[in-house]
Amino acid sequence: QYGAVAAILSSLNNDQLYSEEILQCCLSALTHSSVKLSTGFEQLVTSLKTVRNGKNEELMSHDLWLIGQLGVALLSWCKQNQTWQDGFLVLHCLHLHGIHYVNVPPPYAIKPPLSSCAVALRAVEVCLKVNQLNGAIVVLDGCQFVQGSNEQEISQRVEVLMALAMECVREGQLHDACNCLEQALLPSVPQPLHSQVSRTVFSALANILDAKLVKESVRLI
């Protein structure tokens, strides 16, 4: 199914950009297929690469645009439908094939379009929902802990970084936890959020220490 789609896409003139209609058709095919969404996406990407390789070509810039736009749209679809594991597999496919999806240029599959920060936070949220902390760190490292462009995004960014930091502390990934906290306490973050971060950190550390003390006491008994 997706091999045929890839063949049609690759038959277009190499200098011809895919239209927004083609983007929406591919998105509709993926979200309405009987094939699992992440499986269909992986098949489309690998089929397109296989066809290009057969012509001794690399993926074209418009191939990368199409895949990136589809990836962002599918992450949003998975968030809306709370199919988190499927969303993580879409994200894994993007990273596996080296597709840059945080800063994909227009036209966009989603209206209104998501900012770079919103896309990155959505990807991190997907990772957190399936307990893939290392995946979340890879996402943030890849976009250099992208900054929010308005007050709402700054607040959401702090919230996500705090959630990730606390999970990292619980798993003993203290270096990653400190890195997330450092990013959450950047000078650009409003002072009220600084206070919120500090309270959350102390509360979480206290709970963790209490749990460890109880566990140690039970062991000694």
Buried (B, 14 or more C-beta within 10 A) or exposed (E): EBBEBBBEBBEBEEEEBBEEEBBBEBBEBBBEBEBBBBBBBBBBBBBBBEBBEEEEEEBBEBBBBBBBBBBBBBBBBBBEEEBBBBBBBBBBBBBEBEBBBBEBEEBBBBEEBBBBBBBBBBBBBBBBBBEBBEBBBBBBEBBEBBBBEEEEBBBBBBBBBBBBBBBBBBEEBEEBBEBBBEBBBBEEBEEEBBEBBEEBBEEBEEEEEEEEEEEEEEEEE
